[in-house]
Amino acid sequence: MIVEITAVPNSKRFSVSLKDGRLKVCLRSVPEHNKANLELVQGLSRLLGRDVALVAGQTSKRKKLEIAMSEAEWAVFLSKLEE
C-alpha cells in the first residue's frame, strides 16, 4: 500500500507519531547524501517488520512510501499510535 508521510530530519531521536491524520516521522539524520531517506526506510521497516520503499519525495519532507502490508494491518498500526 502507498502511504504519505511527513519526514522531520535533524531530530533528537527517531520517533513516529500522527499529526493531522498523516504519519510524522522524526529522523536523527541530516537531509544530505540520502542519509535521512535511508534512516526513514530502515527505521519504519524495522518498526513495522515489513518491507518499505520510498516511491516519491526523495528531496521533500512530504514523502510517499510503499509498505508491504494490508490496509487493515495499517489501520491497526495507526490505532496503536493514537493510544
Backbone torsions as a table, in degrees:
resi	resn	phi	psi	omega
1	MET	NA	152.9	-179.7
2	ILE	-99.4	131.6	-177.1
3	VAL	-128.8	135.8	175.1
4	GLU	-95.0	132.8	-179.5
5	ILE	-133.0	166.0	171.7
6	THR	-115.2	125.9	179.9
7	ALA	-101.2	138.2	178.9
8	VAL	-124.4	96.6	-179.3
9	PRO	-75.7	169.8	178.1
10	ASN	62.3	33.3	177.7
11	SER	-88.9	166.4	-179.7
12	LYS	-69.4	-31.9	-179.5
13	ARG	-152.5	162.4	176.0
14	PHE	-75.1	127.1	177.2
15	SER	-152.0	156.7	-179.2
16	VAL	-128.1	132.3	178.4
17	SER	-148.6	171.9	175.5
18	LEU	-105.5	134.5	175.5
19	LYS	-140.2	118.0	-179.7
20	ASP	54.6	41.5	177.4
21	GLY	76.1	4.1	-179.0
22	ARG	-118.2	143.2	178.4
23	LEU	-71.2	129.5	177.4
24	LYS	-113.6	122.9	-178.4
25	VAL	-117.4	116.8	176.7
26	CYS	-89.9	132.2	-175.1
27	LEU	-121.6	141.8	178.4
28	ARG	-78.2	-26.7	-175.0
29	SER	-71.8	156.3	174.7
30	VAL	-83.3	153.4	-178.7
31	PRO	-83.5	50.3	179.6
32	GLU	-127.4	143.8	175.8
33	HIS	55.2	33.5	174.5
34	ASN	68.9	10.6	-176.4
35	LYS	-63.2	-45.0	-178.5
36	ALA	-66.7	-39.9	178.7
37	ASN	-63.1	-42.2	178.4
38	LEU	-63.7	-42.8	177.7
39	GLU	-63.1	-40.4	179.2
40	LEU	-59.7	-52.0	-177.5
41	VAL	-65.2	-46.7	-178.4
42	GLN	-67.5	-41.3	-179.1
43	GLY	-65.7	-45.9	178.9
44	LEU	-68.1	-37.0	177.8
45	SER	-61.9	-42.6	178.5
46	ARG	-66.9	-42.7	-179.5
47	LEU	-65.0	-43.8	-176.5
48	LEU	-87.3	-20.9	-175.6
49	GLY	70.6	27.4	-177.4
50	ARG	-134.0	162.4	174.4
51	ASP	-72.9	136.7	179.1
52	VAL	-130.6	136.9	178.3
53	ALA	-136.2	139.1	176.0
54	LEU	-81.6	121.2	-178.3
55	VAL	-109.9	-19.3	177.9
56	ALA	-159.2	152.6	177.3
57	GLY	92.3	30.2	-177.6
58	GLN	-51.0	-39.9	-177.3
59	THR	-112.2	12.1	-177.8
60	SER	-112.3	159.1	173.9
61	LYS	-75.9	-25.7	177.3
62	ARG	-92.5	120.3	-173.3
63	LYS	-128.2	157.4	172.7
64	LYS	-116.5	128.6	-179.5
65	LEU	-118.5	143.4	171.8
66	GLU	-100.9	120.6	-177.8
67	ILE	-118.1	130.8	-177.8
68	ALA	-80.6	73.9	176.3
69	MET	-155.7	159.2	-179.0
70	SER	-80.1	165.3	178.0
71	GLU	-65.2	-33.3	178.1
72	ALA	-65.3	-43.4	178.0
73	GLU	-64.7	-38.5	178.3
74	TRP	-63.9	-41.6	178.7
75	ALA	-61.8	-39.2	177.4
76	VAL	-64.2	-43.7	178.2
77	PHE	-59.8	-46.4	-180.0
78	LEU	-63.6	-38.8	179.6
79	SER	-64.6	-33.4	177.1
80	LYS	-68.2	-33.3	178.0
81	LEU	-68.3	-31.8	-178.0
82	GLU	-74.5	-18.7	-177.5
83	GLU	-70.1	NA	NA
